[in-house]
Amino acid sequence: MLLQLRNIFKWVQQGGQRVFLLKDINLEVAEGEFISIMGPSGSGKSTLLNVIGMLDTFDEGEYDFLSESVHTLKEKYRSNLYKEYIGFVFQSYHLLDDLTVEENLEMPLLYKKVKGSERKALVADMLDRFNIVGKKDLFPTQLSGGQQQLVGIARALIGNPKLILADEPTGNLNSQQSEEIMELFKKLNKEDGVTIIQVTHSEKNAGYGSRIINLLDGRKI
Amino acid sequence: MFNNNLKIAWRSLRTNRLFSGINILGLSLGLAITIVLFLFISYERSFDTEYEQKKDIFRVLVHTDESYDKQVLCTAPAAVAPALKTDIPTVKKAARILRHGFGETAFVKVGNTNFLEKELYWCDPELFEIFNIQIVEGKSYKALERPNTVALSQSTAKKYFGGENPIGKTILVDNEDHLEVIGVFKDFASNSSISYNAIGSFSSTFAYKEPSWGNSSFETYVQLEPNASVATTEMQMQTVLDKNVDKAGQWFSFSLQPLEKVHLFSAGYVNSYSNNIGDIAEIRNLTFLALLILLIACVNYMNLMTAKSQKRTKDVGINKTLGASSKSLVVRFYAETGLVTFISLLIGIGISALLIPAFNAITGQELQISLLLRVEMLLGLGLFWLITSLVAGSYPAFYLSRSSPKAVLNTGTNSGKGVITLRKGLVVLQFAASVVLIVAVTVINQQLQFMQQQKLGYEPENTIAVTTGGIRGAAIKQTLVEEFKSLSSVSDVAMAQGFPGISVSGRMLFKNENDESGLQLSTNHSDAEVIELLKLKLLAGKTLPLVKQEGDTLIEVVLNKKAIDYLGYSPKEAIGKNVLIGGFGNKARITGIVDDFNYESLHRPIGAYAFHNFRSEAKSFVLMRVKSADLTETLNQLKSTFESVISDAAFEYVFLDKNMERLYAQERKTAFMGLIFCVLAIFVACLGLFGLAAYTAEQRKKEIGVRKVLGASVLGIAQMLSKDFLKLVLVAVTIAFPMAYWLMTKWLQDFAYRVDLGWTVFALAGILALFIALFTVSFQAISAALANPVKSLRTE
């Protein structure tokens, strides 16, 4: 068992009333799964992903990650946890504009205090694996959207995470680029055993996963 | 990681070239000014710190009683030094100093060459021991015990004797005293309160044989035993005074001023011999000003750094999801600030090197940029760097690094209202200061111009005064006058005791014997031609008689209008009347009345003035009106004429109008400093406004997008964005006007003749500030208005 959510509630106060963003969510994710979260706009997909990624808090319920109870952890330990085990992929890539492709890949390793020589080796491996060696000295703005997302995924993978959280990873890409990215996810999941949770609007993309979770108004249906 | 931080900082500087450039420029300018001010301050504070026994050296101050206006004199009676040394055991050494001719220039003749020496002092030889003055040639300063001996500074010896050995040679001072050179001493440091070119033996002076307790004209330094109590010594000095002067005759008391306070803490004291007197109040103000400038520069830096906060917030968020801790981000922001401040510091040092010559020219200081290379200054600069980085970097580092990784996921961040209010307040203050300075600089310049164009009542242009103070014998002076008269380039010549722009003798004018108060009267012993020469307007009567018969005891006077107004005569009535003037007895008769003229600076109202022919004072100047065709040639002619008549004095002259300008040197200095600070303040205010405008434009990006989609025009949006800032400037102007009015009214009160504070100055300053603000803001406003709304409205 990689993670387990039990009776998760999240709400905001609006005009004296509680507006629920997440309502009684129960979810178990085993290692090696490829899950797609679907639902209309405002159904709480991204919120759920953020809660799983520990970027956002929740108001009620329990959350265990690798048998650590996240809801009792202090902020600092929580962030250590996601640093160690989770990689993020964003719809708009969120590469650091001031850094080259190579340096973007290196960043998470720097924060993990990986030694220089090892860092170089890991970055070189990753560039190789994603076929972007020729682009290593370019800045993000010099790349196409698909290439940027490729770098984004490479960056998420470089810390060797157990879980990849992707928030509409193909939302800004054309169909061909989308397909490539989804194929890549599938390959990562199958061959490397990386657990993936993605938020998506597209039935087709959801089809790449092993399981689909549907949300409506903060509720699992 | 460290390298990486620097790399990221550098990249971020490069991507935002405009912002970084403005930011670095602003910070460099602030630092440059701060560096110059601190150089000046540290130089001023370094005075007299090199002397080994500085802790034990004191200057005797004389505090006069009410009858002498409760002044503090830096000079003491000649009898004080010997008495203190013999009667008070803690006084180890004492030395008196007398300035030659009480401050007059000495004419020094060496062989056949004439020199003017302004820094000749007559001193007790113990001065050499107290201040450890190094003798580099000659046996010992002890030879100065003998009368008619002199020691010269190295540079003076070189000037007088070239490469020759001066020891044993003689110099002739004022054509009277032959002094034997007994030694050469090392030049005084420029930061020494005592700085002499020539030290004559005190035993040569009138005061040596019979030192009096009355004439307080001798600067006196004492060296106390180490650890002696100053308070006790001062009490013992009172005892010594009691012993020598009876209570009724004691118009003064003593105190001891530590050497370290001589330079900076003597501003209000009179009779100081030092040419370079600092003022601790000025130093404190400048320190405050320097710190303020630095602080403003730092705050502007924060303003500009956070202007691009949305991108930065996003970056912080991304980095946090990649595993960055808040700490590592704080370090990164500090690295960026540190880099910027370091670059700014280097540029600032460069700018200050350019500023220093201008600063020196204006203030008459001798600062050198090489002072910066001294260890303590380098440490100081390092400290500067550290403090600036810490202060300027604090806001970006702690404010931005706090933003949560969530910020990446939802855009449209809202920064606190408090922060923006603070920034607005800052911009208002900066603009208010700019407006005050614009008004001040304009008014000061108006006043300076007014003073230059003011009809003075006489014509100082093309009028030269040649010094004849060192020339002995009336006959030879008369020959000089005749020679000058024969020159075609000279139209008028007259001898006089003084001329408008320098002080002459003060006497009292009385209405009659019963007039107890009297009126201050400036009296000038002069030739008859002086009225014509100065082009004074004769209201009635005629000038002084051309020839004065031997044995004629009558004194003729020409009074100005102020004087007869006091006496109650009309100009016509006054002619031929006898007049009571203190010191003239009852023998003065009015021969002529001239219209009032400004014989002093325009700071002071015109008082009573008299030209007279009573032989009480020497006529120390030959005044001449020259034809203006070729002044250099004329001056050469005058010089050669002077030298052909007089072989034993140097040719020293001054133009009357130039001399008048000297009286306004302080105002000129203020105007210049004001201008520099004005430009700086405007620049800094613009930086602040620019930062704020950029920030707001970014904050309102979405709103602008929406408005454009709804049909707003580019112009309309630019107007909307600019209007807010113009409101700020209007607030600033409203604050600034009363302040500027109050300040300048106060400043103008120092002038008896002054310009009116018109509304035009204020209107001008206000409009100028508005235009500058509009110009600064319009860049941001227009670029924000031109931006494609699709970009700002696109959600993810």
Chai-1 contact restraints between the chains, C-beta under 6 A:
chainA,res_idxA,chainB,res_idxB,connection_type,confidence,min_distance_angstrom,max_distance_angstrom,comment,restraint_id
A,L55,B,P405,contact,1.0,0.0,6.0,A-B,restraint_1
A,L55,B,K406,contact,1.0,0.0,6.0,A-B,restraint_2
A,D56,B,K406,contact,1.0,0.0,6.0,A-B,restraint_3
A,K83,B,G323,contact,1.0,0.0,6.0,A-B,restraint_4
A,F88,B,T321,contact,1.0,0.0,6.0,A-B,restraint_5
A,Q91,B,E796,contact,1.0,0.0,6.0,A-B,restraint_6
A,S92,B,E796,contact,1.0,0.0,6.0,A-B,restraint_7
A,H94,B,I318,contact,1.0,0.0,6.0,A-B,restraint_8
A,H94,B,V408,contact,1.0,0.0,6.0,A-B,restraint_9
A,D98,B,R11,contact,1.0,0.0,6.0,A-B,restraint_10
A,D98,B,S12,contact,1.0,0.0,6.0,A-B,restraint_11
A,D98,B,T15,contact,1.0,0.0,6.0,A-B,restraint_12
A,M107,B,L322,contact,1.0,0.0,6.0,A-B,restraint_13
A,P108,B,L322,contact,1.0,0.0,6.0,A-B,restraint_14
A,P108,B,G323,contact,1.0,0.0,6.0,A-B,restraint_15
A,Y111,B,G323,contact,1.0,0.0,6.0,A-B,restraint_16
A,Y111,B,A324,contact,1.0,0.0,6.0,A-B,restraint_17
